[in-house]
Amino acid sequence: MTTATTTEAALAVRATGVHRSFDGREVLSGIDLTLHQGEFLALLGRSGSGKSTLLRAMAGLDPDFTGELLVPERRSVVFQDHRLQPWKRVLDNVVLGLPRAGAKEAGLNALAEVGLTERARDWPITLSGGEAQRAALARALVRDPALLLLDEPFGALDALTRLKMHALLRELCRKHRPAVLLVTHDVDEAIALADRVIVLTDGRLGPSHEVGVGELRGVLLKELGVVEAG
Amino acid sequence: MATTVTAPPVPKSPPDSPVLIDAATLSRPNRTWVPLPRWLRRLAGPALVVAVWQLLGATGNINPRVLATPAQVAQAAWELAKDGELASNLLASLQRVGSGLLIGVGLGVLLAVLAGLFRLGEELIDSTMQVVRALPVLGLLPLVIIWFGVGEEPKIALVAFAAACPVYINTYAGIRGVDNRLVESGRVVGLNRLGLIRHVILPGAVPGFLVGLRFALTSAWLVIIVAEQLNATSGIGYLMNQAQAWYRTDIIVLGLLIYGVLGLLADSLVRLLERRLLVWRRGFNGA
């Protein structure tokens, strides 16, 4: 099921019949999905539903899926844990992998955007959970990604920090307009951030929901099987 | 407000109210028994031993052929230092240990990197090294003498061998122990193989390498002591061996002390290196 709202924007992801099995157990059973530039899609699923598997395939971390999966060259990932290299200062982490010319300036700009300018010279171990995740966000954005992949990026944060991060992420996405795929099991987070929400159950995608229409929360909880249908 | 029953303005404590104590006293350390700095108090033990040892020796309770007194050791040190014999032998020992370590540590790191990064390297090197490490270093002495003769080479070779094994084992474990999540994180920011090795894998193996280095220094001293006593014409071990022929227990004790001090110095060197290389662990922002 595709939406008609963003057909004019450039295509950022096209998945056709993506399958993935682990030791004979099928985790993704034929995923068809399109995502356009500037669109924010939340993929909701329980643990084990295959949502992280799909994200890892898009990130280029999984060589063993089958089917067709087209993704842009410039893409970034933010994981649930910050995954900063502990032996590199914050700024060096942000610009890791960038061509040297202009990297430092771009890195400082990205850190300024997430409000971490003053921690640029610090070691990751000294950052709080929220700060580390903001640094990871800066590392993702400094690459100017056409596709931003978020694997439960706020799952390990406390409630107040998570709300702050939601606001920051919304603002940054409005500014940079990447295609965003957010993987989460949090219905409220999905509604708060995304334009479109799809539930992934047993390796299959459900219908696509535009956020902002009516009883979406109840419908999503029903599709997740948290609330009884009826 | 009108309906509330007035309570007594100051509630009396019930008869079984608990006794309250100041929480600050609970976590305060016990007072020390003498108001001296800790390092000075720690020095008191060894100082006492030396004092008793000197006392027993000076009153004739210890035969100087069995053990010289601290004063005699100091005297021997002074005499050997005066005619330059101490310095030249110390230098000989240091040179051997230095070159042996340089070769051994370099070889250990090289093999660990090859085995840690390449499948073929692992298959060829790791099993071999696991066998080699089981060999007692000093058992190689006769073979090394046949190979290299009686000059400097056999001693340096033994030290190198003793140093290479622990450096290899720990660096290899360090490389293999690098968190795969960090490797993935490096891959998604676009690092190629070389970049991953340089920015993720090798920095991650540094803590293991330093553990290996510390073991290497310890075994290097152990090996050089024995090697110099069996087969040498210079070095601290040689000095001690010569002293044995003349029952000069003062020089033997002096030699032991020098080895001890050198071991301590080597250890502080590694500590210094750890502080420089592993700042990121403590987050100290000294740059």
Interface residues (C-beta under 8 A of the other chain):
Chain A: A59 G60 L61 R75 S76 V77 F79 D81 R83 L84 Q85 P86 W87 K88 L96 G97 L98 R121 D122 W123 P124 I125 T126 R139 R143
Chain B: R181 L182 E184 S185 G186 R187 V188 V189 G190 L191 G195 H199 V200 P203 G204 V206 V279 W280 R281 R282 G283 N285 A287
